[in-house]
Amino acid sequence: MIYAFFVKLAILFCNKNFFSYNIDMDWAAIWQDIKDFFTGNGWAILGFFVTLVVGFIIVKLLIRLCRKLLSKTKLERIAQKFILSIIKVALYLIWILILLSELGISITGIVAALSAAVLAIGLALQDSLANLANGIIIVSGKYFKEGDYINVDGVEGTVRNINLLSTTILTNDNKAITLPNSHIVNNPMTNFNKEKTRRLDLLFDVDYATDIEKAKKVALDVIQSDGRVYLDPKPFLGLKKLNESSLQLAINVWVDCEDYWDVYYYLTENIFNEFKRNKISIPFNQLEVRLRNDNVKMPFNKAPLPARKEKVRQQEKKQNLFEIGLENIKKHKKHAKKAEKQLKKLEKQSQKDKKE
């Protein structure tokens, strides 16, 4: 086989004694061996080169075909590129394995090694692979697109960039926050631009003495003055809740998504202004206060307060014991000195008696 021939040739040239006897070598015999090899393995050699050329052409054609098929689907371009790159790697790997088998190399060990390598890489990069898989889900499922206004787990803003590992959101205060795709898929996500229109909800509190129909008429005039508000479906105005200090008026209108905040501020400011113009009061929180006229008797203990008695604390006890011990030691020292003086007097007296 071709593989065996090249191995044999490599061993010959790597032999350390090759250059010492190459002058006396029978070059005719070597040339004959080469001719015999190509004569006996001609079809195998031809098959190898055919596989090399034809396989390369087939791989290119299949890649081009896959690219055309993916372009006709509704997948996002980033998903198409990722799928096409996987197909390329798979096709080239199959082509290389076929070439190795044509050389006579056993591909069983190679496939096993590749499988082990893929498994090890998968375990090491499991978080990145999870983000990658969720990125494909986001893009193929069309959860959102660049320019949409979304909210993910408290992070709210405009989608700035989408890739297969993460998504970047630009907040209203111009901060770019990058979230892993796994975090987006595994948490509740709100897309405010998924549909063309969006409902705008407003709440206004008015005084209990207010004529509700008049308040609704004033608010409706403001709503109809803004051409960005849809009149079909019809705007809704109604009394929603009876609060402790006020009546709550609910307003629901439909607008285009891109006009939401502009209409929100327009209606809030102008309805408030028209309420003041029409003397419709928006009350503050109210607190009811009553005066008591009854005589409340409050019994109490007539005994005087006891005299203060200082607490003897543990530290003070220790200090007292220490002082007592010192006093005792001083007393013992005084007695010891007196006894020592008496002994000295007795010794002197005994010495005098002996002399006499």
C-alpha positions in Angstrom: 0.0 0.0 0.0 1.0 3.6 -0.4 1.3 4.2 3.3 3.6 1.2 3.8 5.8 2.2 0.9 6.4 5.7 2.3 7.0 4.4 5.8 9.6 2.0 4.4 11.3 4.8 2.4 11.4 7.1 5.4 13.0 4.4 7.5 15.7 3.9 4.9 16.6 7.6 4.7 16.6 7.9 8.5 19.0 5.0 9.0 22.3 6.4 10.4 24.3 4.0 8.2 22.7 5.1 5.0 25.2 7.7 4.0 28.1 5.4 4.8 27.3 2.8 2.2 25.2 4.7 -0.3 28.1 4.7 -2.8 28.2 0.9 -2.9 24.4 0.6 -2.9 22.7 -1.0 -5.9 20.8 1.9 -7.3 19.4 -0.3 -10.0 17.8 -2.6 -7.5 16.2 0.4 -5.7 14.9 1.8 -8.9 13.4 -1.6 -9.8 11.7 -1.7 -6.4 10.1 1.7 -7.0 8.9 0.6 -10.5 7.5 -2.6 -9.1 5.7 -0.6 -6.4 4.0 1.8 -8.8 3.2 -1.0 -11.2 1.6 -3.2 -8.5 -0.2 -0.4 -6.7 -1.1 1.8 -9.7 -4.9 1.6 -9.1 -4.4 2.5 -5.4 -2.3 5.5 -6.3 -4.8 6.6 -8.9 -7.6 6.2 -6.4 -5.8 8.3 -3.9 -5.3 11.2 -6.3 -8.8 10.9 -7.7 -10.1 11.0 -4.1 -7.9 14.1 -3.5 -9.1 16.1 -6.5 -12.7 14.9 -6.8 -13.3 15.0 -3.0 -12.1 18.7 -2.9 -14.5 19.6 -5.7 -17.4 17.8 -4.1 -16.8 19.5 -0.8 -16.7 22.9 -2.5 -20.0 22.2 -4.4 -21.7 21.0 -1.2 -20.7 24.1 0.7 -22.0 26.3 -2.1 -25.3 24.4 -2.2 -25.7 24.7 1.6 -25.0 28.4 1.4 -27.8 28.8 -1.2 -30.3 26.7 0.8 -29.6 28.6 4.0 -30.0 32.0 2.2 -33.5 31.0 1.2 -34.5 30.2 4.8 -35.8 32.8 7.3 -32.9 32.3 9.6 -30.9 35.4 10.6 -27.5 35.9 8.9 -25.5 35.2 12.0 -27.2 31.8 12.4 -26.6 31.0 8.7 -22.9 31.7 9.1 -22.6 29.5 12.2 -24.4 26.6 10.6 -22.4 26.9 7.4 -19.1 26.9 9.4 -20.1 23.7 11.1 -21.0 22.1 7.8 -17.6 23.1 6.4 -15.7 21.6 9.3 -17.7 18.3 9.0 -17.2 18.0 5.2 -13.4 18.7 5.3 -13.0 16.3 8.2 -14.8 13.5 6.3 -12.7 14.2 3.2 -9.4 14.0 5.2 -10.5 10.7 6.8 -11.2 9.2 3.4 -7.8 10.2 2.2 -6.1 8.6 5.2 -8.0 5.4 4.6 -6.8 5.4 0.9 -3.3 5.7 2.3 -3.9 2.5 4.3 -4.0 4.2 7.7 -6.6 2.9 10.1 -9.0 5.7 11.0 -10.6 3.9 13.9 -8.0 5.2 16.4 -8.2 8.7 14.8 -12.0 8.8 15.2 -11.8 7.6 18.8 -9.2 10.3 19.6 -11.3 13.0 17.9 -14.3 11.9 19.9 -12.4 12.0 23.2 -11.0 15.5 22.3 -14.5 16.8 21.4 -15.8 15.4 24.7 -13.0 17.0 26.7 -13.5 20.4 25.0 -17.2 20.1 25.5 -16.8 19.6 29.3 -14.3 22.5 29.6 -16.5 24.9 27.6 -19.9 23.8 28.7 -21.0 27.3 29.8 -19.8 28.8 26.5 -21.5 26.0 24.5 -24.7 26.6 26.5 -24.5 30.3 25.5 -23.8 29.3 22.0 -26.9 27.0 21.8 -29.1 29.6 23.4 -27.7 32.2 20.9 -28.9 30.0 18.1 -32.3 29.7 19.8 -32.6 33.4 20.2 -31.6 34.1 16.6 -33.6 31.3 15.0 -36.6 31.9 17.2 -36.6 35.6 16.5 -37.1 36.5 20.2 -35.9 40.1 19.3 -33.8 41.9 16.8 -31.4 44.8 16.9 -33.3 48.0 17.8 -36.0 46.4 19.9 -36.7 47.7 23.4 -36.7 44.8 25.8 -36.6 44.0 29.5 -34.6 41.0 30.8 -34.6 40.3 34.6 -34.8 44.1 35.4 -32.3 45.1 32.7 -34.2 47.4 30.3 -33.0 49.1 27.1 -32.5 48.9 23.4 -30.8 45.9 21.8 -27.5 47.1 20.5 -25.8 43.9 19.3 -26.6 40.2 19.1 -24.0 37.4 18.7 -24.0 33.7 19.4 -22.6 34.1 22.9 -24.0 37.3 24.3 -26.4 40.2 23.7 -25.6 43.9 24.4 -28.4 46.2 25.7 -28.1 50.0 25.7 -30.0 51.4 28.6 -31.8 54.8 28.7 -28.9 56.4 30.5 -26.5 55.2 27.8 -24.9 52.3 29.6 -24.0 49.2 27.5 -24.9 46.0 29.4 -23.8 42.6 28.0 -25.9 39.6 29.0 -25.0 35.9 28.3 -27.6 34.4 26.0 -28.3 31.6 28.6 -29.3 34.4 31.1 -31.8 35.8 28.5 -33.3 32.4 27.7 -33.6 31.3 31.3 -35.3 34.5 32.6 -38.5 36.2 31.7 -38.0 38.6 28.8 -40.4 41.3 27.7 -40.1 42.7 24.1 -41.9 46.0 23.9 -41.4 46.2 20.1 -42.6 42.7 19.1 -45.9 44.1 17.9 -46.5 47.3 15.9 -48.7 49.0 18.5 -48.7 49.2 22.3 -51.3 50.1 24.9 -50.6 53.2 27.0 -52.1 53.1 30.6 -52.4 56.2 32.8 -53.9 56.7 36.2 -55.2 60.0 37.6 -56.6 60.7 41.1 -59.3 63.4 41.5 -61.3 64.7 44.5 -64.4 62.9 45.7 -66.4 66.0 44.9 -65.3 65.9 41.2 -67.9 65.3 38.5 -66.4 62.1 36.9 -68.1 62.7 33.5 -66.6 66.1 33.3 -63.1 64.8 34.2 -63.5 62.1 31.5 -64.6 64.7 28.9 -61.5 66.9 29.7 -59.1 64.0 29.5 -60.7 62.8 26.2 -60.3 66.2 24.6 -56.5 66.0 25.4 -56.3 62.5 24.0 -58.1 63.5 20.8 -55.8 66.5 20.3 -52.8 64.2 19.8 -52.8 62.6 16.3 -50.4 59.8 17.4 -53.2 58.2 19.4 -55.3 55.6 17.7 -59.1 56.4 17.7 -59.7 52.8 16.6 -59.6 50.9 19.0 -61.5 53.6 20.9 -59.7 55.2 23.9 -61.1 54.0 27.2 -61.7 56.2 30.2 -63.4 54.9 33.4 -63.5 55.1 37.2 -61.2 52.3 38.4 -60.9 52.6 42.2 -62.3 54.3 45.2 -59.2 55.3 47.2 -59.2 56.5 50.8 -58.7 60.1 49.8 -59.5 60.2 46.1 -61.2 58.7 43.0 -58.9 57.0 40.6 -59.5 57.6 36.9 -58.1 55.0 34.4 -57.1 55.9 30.8 -56.1 53.4 28.2 -55.1 54.4 24.6 -53.3 52.6 21.8 -50.2 54.1 20.1 -47.3 53.0 17.9 -44.4 51.5 19.8 -42.0 54.3 18.7 -44.4 57.0 19.9 -45.0 55.4 23.4 -42.9 57.7 25.6 -43.6 60.9 23.6 -47.4 60.3 24.0 -47.0 59.3 27.6 -45.4 62.6 28.6 -47.7 64.6 26.4 -50.9 63.2 27.9 -49.6 63.4 31.5 -48.6 67.0 31.3 -51.6 68.2 29.3 -54.3 66.3 31.2 -52.8 67.7 34.5 -52.8 71.2 33.0 -56.4 70.9 31.7 -57.6 69.6 35.1 -56.2 72.8 36.7 -57.8 74.9 34.0 -61.2 73.3 34.7 -60.7 73.4 38.5 -60.6 69.7 38.9 -58.8 69.0 42.1 -56.1 66.3 42.5 -56.1 65.9 46.3 -53.2 65.1 48.6 -53.5 62.3 51.1 -56.1 63.2 53.8 -56.0 62.5 57.5 -59.1 62.7 59.7 -58.4 64.3 63.2 -60.9 64.3 66.1 -60.8 66.1 69.5 -61.5 64.1 72.7 -63.7 65.8 75.4 -63.9 62.9 77.9 -61.8 62.9 81.1 -59.3 60.0 81.0 -58.2 58.6 84.3 -54.7 57.2 84.3 -53.9 55.2 87.5 -50.3 55.2 88.8 -48.2 53.9 91.8 -47.9 56.6 94.5 -44.8 55.1 96.2 -41.6 57.1 95.9 -38.6 56.0 94.0 -36.2 53.8 96.0 -32.8 55.2 96.9 -30.0 54.3 94.6 -27.9 51.3 95.6 -24.7 50.9 93.6 -24.2 47.5 92.1 -21.0 45.7 93.0 -19.7 44.4 89.7 -17.4 41.4 89.2 -14.4 43.5 88.3 -14.8 45.6 91.5 -15.0 42.4 93.5 -11.7 41.2 92.0 -10.2 44.6 92.8 -11.3 44.4 96.4 -9.9 40.9 96.9 -6.6 42.1 95.4 -6.4 45.0 97.8 -7.3 42.8 100.8 -4.5 40.4 99.8 -2.0 43.2 99.6 -3.0 44.5 103.0 -2.6 41.0 104.5 0.9 40.6 102.9 1.9 44.0 104.4 0.7 43.0 107.8 2.6 39.7 107.6 5.7 41.6 106.6 5.4 43.9 109.6 5.0 40.9 112.0 8.0 39.2 110.3 10.2 42.3 110.9 9.2 42.5 114.5 9.9 38.8 115.0 13.3 39.2 113.3 14.2 42.2 115.7 13.3 40.2 118.7 15.4 37.2 117.5 18.4 39.5 117.1 17.9 41.0 120.6 17.8 37.5 122.0 20.9 36.4 120.2 22.8 39.5 121.5 21.6 38.8 125.1 22.7 35.2 124.9 26.2 36.2 123.7 26.6 38.6 126.6 25.5 35.9 129.0 28.2 33.5 127.7 30.9 36.1 128.0 30.0 36.7 131.6 
